[in-house]
Amino acid sequence: MTILARMGLVRDPRASEALDLLAGREREDGTWTAARPWWRPPGSSGSNVEVVDWGRKGPNELVTLDAARVLRAAGRL
């Protein structure tokens, strides 16, 4: 969604379902949390480690900023 927003295409009708999902994940306090991790912890077999801590618990500043930018570009915030 971020790429679509940067390209000015986020208002395309085909993006509406994804925007609905994004808006639906907003917490009551106006923040978003990171979704479940798609990687395994270091040392796991077949680990493709991502070194960024996305903050699995509670609100995440980077995710909140990105979600707000996308929804603002779409005219939904």
N, CA, C and O atoms as a Maestro MAE file, in Angstrom:
{
 s_m_m2io_version
 :::
 2.0.0
}

f_m_ct {
 s_m_title
 :::
 protein
 m_atom[308] {
  # First column is atom index #
  i_m_mmod_type
  r_m_x_coord
  r_m_y_coord
  r_m_z_coord
  i_m_residue_number
  s_m_chain_name
  s_m_pdb_residue_name
  s_m_pdb_atom_name
  i_m_atomic_number
  :::
  1 25 0.811 -1.188 0.000 1 A "MET " " N  " 7
  2 3 0.000 0.000 0.000 1 A "MET " " CA " 6
  3 2 0.861 1.261 0.000 1 A "MET " " C  " 6
  4 15 0.491 2.267 -0.605 1 A "MET " " O  " 8
  5 25 1.997 1.209 0.671 2 A "THR " " N  " 7
  6 3 2.850 2.382 0.732 2 A "THR " " CA " 6
  7 2 3.303 2.809 -0.662 2 A "THR " " C  " 6
  8 15 3.328 3.999 -0.975 2 A "THR " " O  " 8
  9 25 3.654 1.851 -1.481 3 A "ILE " " N  " 7
  10 3 4.103 2.168 -2.837 3 A "ILE " " CA " 6
  11 2 2.963 2.799 -3.631 3 A "ILE " " C  " 6
  12 15 3.172 3.777 -4.349 3 A "ILE " " O  " 8
  13 25 1.769 2.248 -3.505 4 A "LEU " " N  " 7
  14 3 0.624 2.831 -4.204 4 A "LEU " " CA " 6
  15 2 0.378 4.267 -3.757 4 A "LEU " " C  " 6
  16 15 0.059 5.133 -4.572 4 A "LEU " " O  " 8
  17 25 0.528 4.511 -2.466 5 A "ALA " " N  " 7
  18 3 0.331 5.866 -1.947 5 A "ALA " " CA " 6
  19 2 1.381 6.813 -2.514 5 A "ALA " " C  " 6
  20 15 1.060 7.932 -2.913 5 A "ALA " " O  " 8
  21 25 2.628 6.369 -2.550 6 A "ARG " " N  " 7
  22 3 3.704 7.217 -3.068 6 A "ARG " " CA " 6
  23 2 3.544 7.486 -4.561 6 A "ARG " " C  " 6
  24 15 3.947 8.539 -5.055 6 A "ARG " " O  " 8
  25 25 2.961 6.543 -5.266 7 A "MET " " N  " 7
  26 3 2.753 6.710 -6.705 7 A "MET " " CA " 6
  27 2 1.462 7.463 -7.017 7 A "MET " " C  " 6
  28 15 1.188 7.773 -8.176 7 A "MET " " O  " 8
  29 25 0.667 7.760 -5.985 8 A "GLY " " N  " 7
  30 3 -0.584 8.460 -6.187 8 A "GLY " " CA " 6
  31 2 -1.699 7.568 -6.704 8 A "GLY " " C  " 6
  32 15 -2.672 8.059 -7.276 8 A "GLY " " O  " 8
  33 25 -1.568 6.259 -6.507 9 A "LEU " " N  " 7
  34 3 -2.549 5.304 -7.020 9 A "LEU " " CA " 6
  35 2 -3.419 4.682 -5.939 9 A "LEU " " C  " 6
  36 15 -4.200 3.774 -6.221 9 A "LEU " " O  " 8
  37 25 -3.295 5.155 -4.718 10 A "VAL " " N  " 7
  38 3 -4.001 4.530 -3.610 10 A "VAL " " CA " 6
  39 2 -5.511 4.783 -3.670 10 A "VAL " " C  " 6
  40 15 -6.277 4.086 -3.005 10 A "VAL " " O  " 8
  41 25 -5.934 5.743 -4.435 11 A "ARG " " N  " 7
  42 3 -7.376 6.002 -4.578 11 A "ARG " " CA " 6
  43 2 -8.010 5.160 -5.684 11 A "ARG " " C  " 6
  44 15 -9.202 5.290 -5.959 11 A "ARG " " O  " 8
  45 25 -7.223 4.307 -6.309 12 A "ASP " " N  " 7
  46 3 -7.745 3.396 -7.328 12 A "ASP " " CA " 6
  47 2 -8.767 2.471 -6.661 12 A "ASP " " C  " 6
  48 15 -8.495 1.945 -5.582 12 A "ASP " " O  " 8
  49 25 -9.925 2.263 -7.271 13 A "PRO " " N  " 7
  50 3 -10.960 1.415 -6.671 13 A "PRO " " CA " 6
  51 2 -10.487 0.004 -6.328 13 A "PRO " " C  " 6
  52 15 -11.034 -0.630 -5.425 13 A "PRO " " O  " 8
  53 25 -9.487 -0.487 -7.032 14 A "ARG " " N  " 7
  54 3 -8.982 -1.848 -6.757 14 A "ARG " " CA " 6
  55 2 -8.243 -1.928 -5.428 14 A "ARG " " C  " 6
  56 15 -8.004 -3.024 -4.921 14 A "ARG " " O  " 8
  57 25 -7.878 -0.784 -4.859 15 A "ALA " " N  " 7
  58 3 -7.178 -0.763 -3.575 15 A "ALA " " CA " 6
  59 2 -8.134 -0.669 -2.396 15 A "ALA " " C  " 6
  60 15 -7.695 -0.737 -1.248 15 A "ALA " " O  " 8
  61 25 -9.415 -0.515 -2.647 16 A "SER " " N  " 7
  62 3 -10.362 -0.254 -1.559 16 A "SER " " CA " 6
  63 2 -10.444 -1.389 -0.542 16 A "SER " " C  " 6
  64 15 -10.555 -1.127 0.655 16 A "SER " " O  " 8
  65 25 -10.392 -2.629 -0.983 17 A "GLU " " N  " 7
  66 3 -10.465 -3.747 -0.029 17 A "GLU " " CA " 6
  67 2 -9.248 -3.751 0.895 17 A "GLU " " C  " 6
  68 15 -9.386 -3.981 2.096 17 A "GLU " " O  " 8
  69 25 -8.071 -3.502 0.351 18 A "ALA " " N  " 7
  70 3 -6.858 -3.450 1.174 18 A "ALA " " CA " 6
  71 2 -6.920 -2.273 2.143 18 A "ALA " " C  " 6
  72 15 -6.490 -2.393 3.290 18 A "ALA " " O  " 8
  73 25 -7.443 -1.151 1.698 19 A "LEU " " N  " 7
  74 3 -7.592 0.006 2.581 19 A "LEU " " CA " 6
  75 2 -8.581 -0.284 3.706 19 A "LEU " " C  " 6
  76 15 -8.379 0.142 4.843 19 A "LEU " " O  " 8
  77 25 -9.648 -1.010 3.385 20 A "ASP " " N  " 7
  78 3 -10.607 -1.411 4.425 20 A "ASP " " CA " 6
  79 2 -9.933 -2.279 5.481 20 A "ASP " " C  " 6
  80 15 -10.170 -2.109 6.677 20 A "ASP " " O  " 8
  81 25 -9.090 -3.212 5.034 21 A "LEU " " N  " 7
  82 3 -8.372 -4.084 5.976 21 A "LEU " " CA " 6
  83 2 -7.424 -3.268 6.845 21 A "LEU " " C  " 6
  84 15 -7.348 -3.475 8.057 21 A "LEU " " O  " 8
  85 25 -6.704 -2.346 6.225 22 A "LEU " " N  " 7
  86 3 -5.771 -1.508 6.970 22 A "LEU " " CA " 6
  87 2 -6.503 -0.660 8.008 22 A "LEU " " C  " 6
  88 15 -6.087 -0.596 9.165 22 A "LEU " " O  " 8
  89 25 -7.576 -0.019 7.601 23 A "ALA " " N  " 7
  90 3 -8.353 0.814 8.519 23 A "ALA " " CA " 6
  91 2 -8.949 -0.024 9.646 23 A "ALA " " C  " 6
  92 15 -9.070 0.451 10.776 23 A "ALA " " O  " 8
  93 25 -9.317 -1.251 9.349 24 A "GLY " " N  " 7
  94 3 -9.904 -2.131 10.347 24 A "GLY " " CA " 6
  95 2 -8.929 -2.613 11.403 24 A "GLY " " C  " 6
  96 15 -9.346 -3.106 12.451 24 A "GLY " " O  " 8
  97 25 -7.644 -2.479 11.146 25 A "ARG " " N  " 7
  98 3 -6.622 -2.901 12.123 25 A "ARG " " CA " 6
  99 2 -6.188 -1.770 13.065 25 A "ARG " " C  " 6
  100 15 -5.341 -1.961 13.937 25 A "ARG " " O  " 8
  101 25 -6.781 -0.601 12.870 26 A "GLU " " N  " 7
  102 3 -6.449 0.509 13.761 26 A "GLU " " CA " 6
  103 2 -6.982 0.223 15.155 26 A "GLU " " C  " 6
  104 15 -8.113 -0.233 15.322 26 A "GLU " " O  " 8
  105 25 -6.154 0.498 16.147 27 A "ARG " " N  " 7
  106 3 -6.555 0.293 17.538 27 A "ARG " " CA " 6
  107 2 -7.392 1.468 18.012 27 A "ARG " " C  " 6
  108 15 -7.432 2.513 17.362 27 A "ARG " " O  " 8
  109 25 -8.055 1.297 19.136 28 A "GLU " " N  " 7
  110 3 -8.908 2.353 19.689 28 A "GLU " " CA " 6
  111 2 -8.140 3.639 19.985 28 A "GLU " " C  " 6
  112 15 -8.704 4.732 19.940 28 A "GLU " " O  " 8
  113 25 -6.847 3.499 20.287 29 A "ASP " " N  " 7
  114 3 -6.043 4.683 20.603 29 A "ASP " " CA " 6
  115 2 -5.431 5.333 19.363 29 A "ASP " " C  " 6
  116 15 -4.610 6.242 19.486 29 A "ASP " " O  " 8
  117 25 -5.826 4.873 18.161 30 A "GLY " " N  " 7
  118 3 -5.349 5.478 16.927 30 A "GLY " " CA " 6
  119 2 -4.003 4.984 16.451 30 A "GLY " " C  " 6
  120 15 -3.384 5.605 15.586 30 A "GLY " " O  " 8
  121 25 -3.537 3.867 17.006 31 A "THR " " N  " 7
  122 3 -2.256 3.291 16.599 31 A "THR " " CA " 6
  123 2 -2.470 1.935 15.939 31 A "THR " " C  " 6
  124 15 -3.573 1.389 15.952 31 A "THR " " O  " 8
  125 25 -1.400 1.404 15.364 32 A "TRP " " N  " 7
  126 3 -1.429 0.074 14.772 32 A "TRP " " CA " 6
  127 2 -0.321 -0.760 15.395 32 A "TRP " " C  " 6
  128 15 0.677 -0.222 15.874 32 A "TRP " " O  " 8
  129 25 -0.498 -2.057 15.387 33 A "THR " " N  " 7
  130 3 0.543 -2.977 15.844 33 A "THR " " CA " 6
  131 2 1.098 -3.720 14.636 33 A "THR " " C  " 6
  132 15 0.457 -3.799 13.588 33 A "THR " " O  " 8
  133 25 2.280 -4.253 14.799 34 A "ALA " " N  " 7
  134 3 2.871 -5.073 13.744 34 A "ALA " " CA " 6
  135 2 2.121 -6.393 13.683 34 A "ALA " " C  " 6
  136 15 1.711 -6.931 14.712 34 A "ALA " " O  " 8
  137 25 1.945 -6.907 12.492 35 A "ALA " " N  " 7
  138 3 1.300 -8.203 12.326 35 A "ALA " " CA " 6
  139 2 2.251 -9.301 12.791 35 A "ALA " " C  " 6
  140 15 3.387 -9.032 13.182 35 A "ALA " " O  " 8
  141 25 1.779 -10.512 12.743 36 A "ARG " " N  " 7
  142 3 2.632 -11.612 13.194 36 A "ARG " " CA " 6
  143 2 3.905 -11.668 12.347 36 A "ARG " " C  " 6
  144 15 3.876 -11.321 11.166 36 A "ARG " " O  " 8
  145 25 5.007 -12.096 12.934 37 A "PRO " " N  " 7
  146 3 6.277 -12.133 12.201 37 A "PRO " " CA " 6
  147 2 6.265 -13.215 11.120 37 A "PRO " " C  " 6
  148 15 5.653 -14.271 11.282 37 A "PRO " " O  " 8
  149 25 6.933 -12.937 10.051 38 A "TRP " " N  " 7
  150 3 7.056 -13.897 8.962 38 A "TRP " " CA " 6
  151 2 8.454 -14.478 8.912 38 A "TRP " " C  " 6
  152 15 8.902 -14.943 7.864 38 A "TRP " " O  " 8
  153 25 9.134 -14.452 10.027 39 A "TRP " " N  " 7
  154 3 10.485 -14.975 10.101 39 A "TRP " " CA " 6
  155 2 10.647 -15.753 11.393 39 A "TRP " " C  " 6
  156 15 9.831 -15.638 12.307 39 A "TRP " " O  " 8
  157 25 11.689 -16.529 11.460 40 A "ARG " " N  " 7
  158 3 11.975 -17.313 12.665 40 A "ARG " " CA " 6
  159 2 13.093 -16.637 13.452 40 A "ARG " " C  " 6
  160 15 13.913 -15.921 12.878 40 A "ARG " " O  " 8
  161 25 13.127 -16.862 14.763 41 A "PRO " " N  " 7
  162 3 14.189 -16.267 15.583 41 A "PRO " " CA " 6
  163 2 15.563 -16.799 15.165 41 A "PRO " " C  " 6
  164 15 15.660 -17.892 14.606 41 A "PRO " " O  " 8
  165 25 16.625 -16.029 15.433 42 A "PRO " " N  " 7
  166 3 17.975 -16.495 15.122 42 A "PRO " " CA " 6
  167 2 18.229 -17.859 15.737 42 A "PRO " " C  " 6
  168 15 17.831 -18.123 16.872 42 A "PRO " " O  " 8
  169 25 18.885 -18.716 14.991 43 A "GLY " " N  " 7
  170 3 19.203 -20.051 15.473 43 A "GLY " " CA " 6
  171 2 18.190 -21.102 15.075 43 A "GLY " " C  " 6
  172 15 18.468 -22.293 15.208 43 A "GLY " " O  " 8
  173 25 17.027 -20.706 14.594 44 A "SER " " N  " 7
  174 3 16.021 -21.671 14.153 44 A "SER " " CA " 6
  175 2 16.462 -22.292 12.836 44 A "SER " " C  " 6
  176 15 17.159 -21.665 12.038 44 A "SER " " O  " 8
  177 25 16.049 -23.515 12.629 45 A "SER " " N  " 7
  178 3 16.399 -24.151 11.357 45 A "SER " " CA " 6
  179 2 15.678 -23.444 10.222 45 A "SER " " C  " 6
  180 15 14.489 -23.142 10.322 45 A "SER " " O  " 8
  181 25 16.394 -23.186 9.158 46 A "GLY " " N  " 7
  182 3 15.815 -22.495 8.014 46 A "GLY " " CA " 6
  183 2 15.545 -21.031 8.284 46 A "GLY " " C  " 6
  184 15 14.716 -20.417 7.612 46 A "GLY " " O  " 8
  185 25 16.237 -20.465 9.262 47 A "SER " " N  " 7
  186 3 15.989 -19.081 9.648 47 A "SER " " CA " 6
  187 2 16.427 -18.101 8.567 47 A "SER " " C  " 6
  188 15 17.542 -18.174 8.052 47 A "SER " " O  " 8
  189 25 15.531 -17.192 8.239 48 A "ASN " " N  " 7
  190 3 15.840 -16.073 7.366 48 A "ASN " " CA " 6
  191 2 15.612 -14.830 8.230 48 A "ASN " " C  " 6
  192 15 14.572 -14.177 8.139 48 A "ASN " " O  " 8
  193 25 16.587 -14.522 9.053 49 A "VAL " " N  " 7
  194 3 16.431 -13.547 10.125 49 A "VAL " " CA " 6
  195 2 16.315 -12.125 9.594 49 A "VAL " " C  " 6
  196 15 17.066 -11.707 8.713 49 A "VAL " " O  " 8
  197 25 15.370 -11.404 10.141 50 A "GLU " " N  " 7
  198 3 15.210 -9.988 9.880 50 A "GLU " " CA " 6
  199 2 15.671 -9.280 11.142 50 A "GLU " " C  " 6
  200 15 15.189 -9.587 12.232 50 A "GLU " " O  " 8
  201 25 16.587 -8.347 11.014 51 A "VAL " " N  " 7
  202 3 17.196 -7.749 12.191 51 A "VAL " " CA " 6
  203 2 16.394 -6.595 12.785 51 A "VAL " " C  " 6
  204 15 16.798 -6.028 13.801 51 A "VAL " " O  " 8
  205 25 15.285 -6.241 12.182 52 A "VAL " " N  " 7
  206 3 14.461 -5.156 12.703 52 A "VAL " " CA " 6
  207 2 13.488 -5.708 13.746 52 A "VAL " " C  " 6
  208 15 12.830 -6.723 13.517 52 A "VAL " " O  " 8
  209 25 13.408 -5.044 14.872 53 A "ASP " " N  " 7
  210 3 12.441 -5.422 15.892 53 A "ASP " " CA " 6
  211 2 11.150 -4.662 15.595 53 A "ASP " " C  " 6
  212 15 11.063 -3.458 15.837 53 A "ASP " " O  " 8
  213 25 10.156 -5.364 15.075 54 A "TRP " " N  " 7
  214 3 8.909 -4.729 14.697 54 A "TRP " " CA " 6
  215 2 7.974 -4.553 15.881 54 A "TRP " " C  " 6
  216 15 6.861 -4.054 15.715 54 A "TRP " " O  " 8
  217 25 8.396 -4.948 17.056 55 A "GLY " " N  " 7
  218 3 7.571 -4.741 18.242 55 A "GLY " " CA " 6
  219 2 6.282 -5.526 18.191 55 A "GLY " " C  " 6
  220 15 5.233 -4.985 17.840 55 A "GLY " " O  " 8
  221 25 6.350 -6.776 18.532 56 A "ARG " " N  " 7
  222 3 5.186 -7.656 18.436 56 A "ARG " " CA " 6
  223 2 4.104 -7.322 19.451 56 A "ARG " " C  " 6
  224 15 2.949 -7.709 19.270 56 A "ARG " " O  " 8
  225 25 4.456 -6.618 20.504 57 A "LYS " " N  " 7
  226 3 3.478 -6.321 21.550 57 A "LYS " " CA " 6
  227 2 3.196 -4.835 21.558 57 A "LYS " " C  " 6
  228 15 4.116 -4.019 21.514 57 A "LYS " " O  " 8
  229 25 1.932 -4.487 21.613 58 A "GLY " " N  " 7
  230 3 1.552 -3.091 21.722 58 A "GLY " " CA " 6
  231 2 1.719 -2.319 20.427 58 A "GLY " " C  " 6
  232 15 2.052 -2.894 19.391 58 A "GLY " " O  " 8
  233 25 1.486 -1.007 20.489 59 A "PRO " " N  " 7
  234 3 1.568 -0.173 19.293 59 A "PRO " " CA " 6
  235 2 2.994 -0.083 18.765 59 A "PRO " " C  " 6
  236 15 3.961 -0.177 19.522 59 A "PRO " " O  " 8
  237 25 3.105 0.099 17.467 60 A "ASN " " N  " 7
  238 3 4.395 0.208 16.820 60 A "ASN " " CA " 6
  239 2 4.441 1.537 16.075 60 A "ASN " " C  " 6
  240 15 3.585 1.810 15.234 60 A "ASN " " O  " 8
  241 25 5.433 2.359 16.382 61 A "GLU " " N  " 7
  242 3 5.514 3.699 15.800 61 A "GLU " " CA " 6
  243 2 5.678 3.673 14.287 61 A "GLU " " C  " 6
  244 15 5.031 4.449 13.585 61 A "GLU " " O  " 8
  245 25 6.533 2.793 13.776 62 A "LEU " " N  " 7
  246 3 6.769 2.747 12.335 62 A "LEU " " CA " 6
  247 2 5.543 2.261 11.572 62 A "LEU " " C  " 6
  248 15 5.206 2.800 10.518 62 A "LEU " " O  " 8
  249 25 4.885 1.254 12.100 63 A "VAL " " N  " 7
  250 3 3.686 0.731 11.450 63 A "VAL " " CA " 6
  251 2 2.577 1.781 11.494 63 A "VAL " " C  " 6
  252 15 1.856 1.966 10.513 63 A "VAL " " O  " 8
  253 25 2.441 2.463 12.625 64 A "THR " " N  " 7
  254 3 1.428 3.506 12.759 64 A "THR " " CA " 6
  255 2 1.676 4.640 11.767 64 A "THR " " C  " 6
  256 15 0.746 5.109 11.110 64 A "THR " " O  " 8
  257 25 2.921 5.077 11.660 65 A "LEU " " N  " 7
  258 3 3.259 6.148 10.731 65 A "LEU " " CA " 6
  259 2 2.940 5.738 9.289 65 A "LEU " " C  " 6
  260 15 2.350 6.513 8.537 65 A "LEU " " O  " 8
  261 25 3.327 4.536 8.913 66 A "ASP " " N  " 7
  262 3 3.085 4.058 7.552 66 A "ASP " " CA " 6
  263 2 1.592 3.936 7.264 66 A "ASP " " C  " 6
  264 15 1.128 4.363 6.207 66 A "ASP " " O  " 8
  265 25 0.842 3.361 8.192 67 A "ALA " " N  " 7
  266 3 -0.607 3.194 8.001 67 A "ALA " " CA " 6
  267 2 -1.296 4.552 7.892 67 A "ALA " " C  " 6
  268 15 -2.179 4.736 7.054 67 A "ALA " " O  " 8
  269 25 -0.899 5.493 8.728 68 A "ALA " " N  " 7
  270 3 -1.508 6.829 8.693 68 A "ALA " " CA " 6
  271 2 -1.206 7.536 7.380 68 A "ALA " " C  " 6
  272 15 -2.073 8.216 6.830 68 A "ALA " " O  " 8
  273 25 0.006 7.385 6.875 69 A "ARG " " N  " 7
  274 3 0.364 8.000 5.590 69 A "ARG " " CA " 6
  275 2 -0.485 7.444 4.456 69 A "ARG " " C  " 6
  276 15 -0.972 8.191 3.608 69 A "ARG " " O  " 8
  277 25 -0.657 6.131 4.449 70 A "VAL " " N  " 7
  278 3 -1.437 5.500 3.388 70 A "VAL " " CA " 6
  279 2 -2.897 5.941 3.462 70 A "VAL " " C  " 6
  280 15 -3.485 6.322 2.450 70 A "VAL " " O  " 8
  281 25 -3.475 5.890 4.654 71 A "LEU " " N  " 7
  282 3 -4.881 6.270 4.792 71 A "LEU " " CA " 6
  283 2 -5.090 7.759 4.512 71 A "LEU " " C  " 6
  284 15 -6.125 8.142 3.966 71 A "LEU " " O  " 8
  285 25 -4.139 8.587 4.870 72 A "ARG " " N  " 7
  286 3 -4.247 10.023 4.571 72 A "ARG " " CA " 6
  287 2 -4.191 10.249 3.058 72 A "ARG " " C  " 6
  288 15 -4.948 11.060 2.525 72 A "ARG " " O  " 8
  289 25 -3.301 9.537 2.369 73 A "ALA " " N  " 7
  290 3 -3.193 9.670 0.917 73 A "ALA " " CA " 6
  291 2 -4.482 9.202 0.232 73 A "ALA " " C  " 6
  292 15 -4.840 9.696 -0.838 73 A "ALA " " O  " 8
  293 25 -5.167 8.250 0.859 74 A "ALA " " N  " 7
  294 3 -6.409 7.726 0.293 74 A "ALA " " CA " 6
  295 2 -7.627 8.573 0.679 74 A "ALA " " C  " 6
  296 15 -8.745 8.305 0.239 74 A "ALA " " O  " 8
  297 25 -7.396 9.590 1.503 75 A "GLY " " N  " 7
  298 3 -8.504 10.437 1.940 75 A "GLY " " CA " 6
  299 2 -9.365 9.799 3.001 75 A "GLY " " C  " 6
  300 15 -10.528 10.169 3.164 75 A "GLY " " O  " 8
  301 25 -8.813 8.846 3.723 76 A "ARG " " N  " 7
  302 3 -9.579 8.134 4.753 76 A "ARG " " CA " 6
  303 2 -9.154 8.510 6.164 76 A "ARG " " C  " 6
  304 15 -9.633 7.913 7.128 76 A "ARG " " O  " 8
  305 25 -8.288 9.463 6.301 77 A "LEU " " N  " 7
  306 3 -7.841 9.870 7.641 77 A "LEU " " CA " 6
  307 2 -7.795 11.366 7.723 77 A "LEU " " C  " 6
  308 15 -7.444 11.917 8.767 77 A "LEU " " O  " 8
  :::
 }
 m_bond[307] {
  # First column is bond index #
  i_m_from
  i_m_to
  i_m_order
  :::
  1 1 2 1
  2 2 3 1
  3 3 4 2
  4 3 5 1
  5 5 6 1
  6 6 7 1
  7 7 8 2
  8 7 9 1
  9 9 10 1
  10 10 11 1
  11 11 12 2
  12 11 13 1
  13 13 14 1
  14 14 15 1
  15 15 16 2
  16 15 17 1
  17 17 18 1
  18 18 19 1
  19 19 20 2
  20 19 21 1
  21 21 22 1
  22 22 23 1
  23 23 24 2
  24 23 25 1
  25 25 26 1
  26 26 27 1
  27 27 28 2
  28 27 29 1
  29 29 30 1
  30 30 31 1
  31 31 32 2
  32 31 33 1
  33 33 34 1
  34 34 35 1
  35 35 36 2
  36 35 37 1
  37 37 38 1
  38 38 39 1
  39 39 40 2
  40 39 41 1
  41 41 42 1
  42 42 43 1
  43 43 44 2
  44 43 45 1
  45 45 46 1
  46 46 47 1
  47 47 48 2
  48 47 49 1
  49 49 50 1
  50 50 51 1
  51 51 52 2
  52 51 53 1
  53 53 54 1
  54 54 55 1
  55 55 56 2
  56 55 57 1
  57 57 58 1
  58 58 59 1
  59 59 60 2
  60 59 61 1
  61 61 62 1
  62 62 63 1
  63 63 64 2
  64 63 65 1
  65 65 66 1
  66 66 67 1
  67 67 68 2
  68 67 69 1
  69 69 70 1
  70 70 71 1
  71 71 72 2
  72 71 73 1
  73 73 74 1
  74 74 75 1
  75 75 76 2
  76 75 77 1
  77 77 78 1
  78 78 79 1
  79 79 80 2
  80 79 81 1
  81 81 82 1
  82 82 83 1
  83 83 84 2
  84 83 85 1
  85 85 86 1
  86 86 87 1
  87 87 88 2
  88 87 89 1
  89 89 90 1
  90 90 91 1
  91 91 92 2
  92 91 93 1
  93 93 94 1
  94 94 95 1
  95 95 96 2
  96 95 97 1
  97 97 98 1
  98 98 99 1
  99 99 100 2
  100 99 101 1
  101 101 102 1
  102 102 103 1
  103 103 104 2
  104 103 105 1
  105 105 106 1
  106 106 107 1
  107 107 108 2
  108 107 109 1
  109 109 110 1
  110 110 111 1
  111 111 112 2
  112 111 113 1
  113 113 114 1
  114 114 115 1
  115 115 116 2
  116 115 117 1
  117 117 118 1
  118 118 119 1
  119 119 120 2
  120 119 121 1
  121 121 122 1
  122 122 123 1
  123 123 124 2
  124 123 125 1
  125 125 126 1
  126 126 127 1
  127 127 128 2
  128 127 129 1
  129 129 130 1
  130 130 131 1
  131 131 132 2
  132 131 133 1
  133 133 134 1
  134 134 135 1
  135 135 136 2
  136 135 137 1
  137 137 138 1
  138 138 139 1
  139 139 140 2
  140 139 141 1
  141 141 142 1
  142 142 143 1
  143 143 144 2
  144 143 145 1
  145 145 146 1
  146 146 147 1
  147 147 148 2
  148 147 149 1
  149 149 150 1
  150 150 151 1
  151 151 152 2
  152 151 153 1
  153 153 154 1
  154 154 155 1
  155 155 156 2
  156 155 157 1
  157 157 158 1
  158 158 159 1
  159 159 160 2
  160 159 161 1
  161 161 162 1
  162 162 163 1
  163 163 164 2
  164 163 165 1
  165 165 166 1
  166 166 167 1
  167 167 168 2
  168 167 169 1
  169 169 170 1
  170 170 171 1
  171 171 172 2
  172 171 173 1
  173 173 174 1
  174 174 175 1
  175 175 176 2
  176 175 177 1
  177 177 178 1
  178 178 179 1
  179 179 180 2
  180 179 181 1
  181 181 182 1
  182 182 183 1
  183 183 184 2
  184 183 185 1
  185 185 186 1
  186 186 187 1
  187 187 188 2
  188 187 189 1
  189 189 190 1
  190 190 191 1
  191 191 192 2
  192 191 193 1
  193 193 194 1
  194 194 195 1
  195 195 196 2
  196 195 197 1
  197 197 198 1
  198 198 199 1
  199 199 200 2
  200 199 201 1
  201 201 202 1
  202 202 203 1
  203 203 204 2
  204 203 205 1
  205 205 206 1
  206 206 207 1
  207 207 208 2
  208 207 209 1
  209 209 210 1
  210 210 211 1
  211 211 212 2
  212 211 213 1
  213 213 214 1
  214 214 215 1
  215 215 216 2
  216 215 217 1
  217 217 218 1
  218 218 219 1
  219 219 220 2
  220 219 221 1
  221 221 222 1
  222 222 223 1
  223 223 224 2
  224 223 225 1
  225 225 226 1
  226 226 227 1
  227 227 228 2
  228 227 229 1
  229 229 230 1
  230 230 231 1
  231 231 232 2
  232 231 233 1
  233 233 234 1
  234 234 235 1
  235 235 236 2
  236 235 237 1
  237 237 238 1
  238 238 239 1
  239 239 240 2
  240 239 241 1
  241 241 242 1
  242 242 243 1
  243 243 244 2
  244 243 245 1
  245 245 246 1
  246 246 247 1
  247 247 248 2
  248 247 249 1
  249 249 250 1
  250 250 251 1
  251 251 252 2
  252 251 253 1
  253 253 254 1
  254 254 255 1
  255 255 256 2
  256 255 257 1
  257 257 258 1
  258 258 259 1
  259 259 260 2
  260 259 261 1
  261 261 262 1
  262 262 263 1
  263 263 264 2
  264 263 265 1
  265 265 266 1
  266 266 267 1
  267 267 268 2
  268 267 269 1
  269 269 270 1
  270 270 271 1
  271 271 272 2
  272 271 273 1
  273 273 274 1
  274 274 275 1
  275 275 276 2
  276 275 277 1
  277 277 278 1
  278 278 279 1
  279 279 280 2
  280 279 281 1
  281 281 282 1
  282 282 283 1
  283 283 284 2
  284 283 285 1
  285 285 286 1
  286 286 287 1
  287 287 288 2
  288 287 289 1
  289 289 290 1
  290 290 291 1
  291 291 292 2
  292 291 293 1
  293 293 294 1
  294 294 295 1
  295 295 296 2
  296 295 297 1
  297 297 298 1
  298 298 299 1
  299 299 300 2
  300 299 301 1
  301 301 302 1
  302 302 303 1
  303 303 304 2
  304 303 305 1
  305 305 306 1
  306 306 307 1
  307 307 308 2
  :::
 }
}
